[in-house]
Amino acid sequence: MGIVNIIATASIALSNIAGPIGIESMINTNTNTKTEVSKEFAQQVQIENKEELKVEEEIVVKTEEEIKNDAILAKWKVKQEAKWNNLPQEKFTINASAYTAAADECGWNTGITSSGIKVQEKRTLACPPEYPFGTIVEIEGMGQYRCEDRGGAIKGNHFDIYMETKTEAFKFGRRNLVAQVVK
């Protein structure tokens, strides 16, 4: 994903004018793929009795798969809206294990999660049902993962981290780790 930041500063007498201004599509002529470009603006106010507007334009280019995944998660967010208010606010301990997309582990080997998103190493996390799909969980020492999957044994504080190979999954084993919900 490519990110471009453009920053401009100007004095202004109005407030609350910054906000999202839309989404555009563009075609990458090298790969002939369509991508989505979103523009967001942020505001900084009150410096020495003057309102000053600091505009940061962030252009995020997404792949077709990322656009598809965002659409899938948007549907789940609506369906699971009530769960977002009940997520833990503080750090908590998880009992983490690892899994793969192998047929002998999940019955098929398509790599499609319960949410409908294809698994990806260092991103996919199987979470208990109390965690809505799309929840970002920071696992200390491992990084950020997104709740995209479920599992029969995934309950309480048990989380399952997707790994590409069985060797990696067996090596990981089962560990108690500190985690925190990011969003």
Buried (B, 14 or more C-beta within 10 A) or exposed (E): EEEEEEEEEEEBEEEEEBEEEEEEEEEEEEEEEEBBBBBBBEBEEEEEEEBBBBBBBBBBBBBEEBBBBBEBBEEBBEEBEEBBEEBEEEEEEBEBBBBBBBEEBBEEEEBBBBBBBBBBEEBBBBBBEBBBBBBBBBBEEBEBBBBBBBBEEBEEEBBBBBBEEBEBBEEBEEBEBEBBBEE
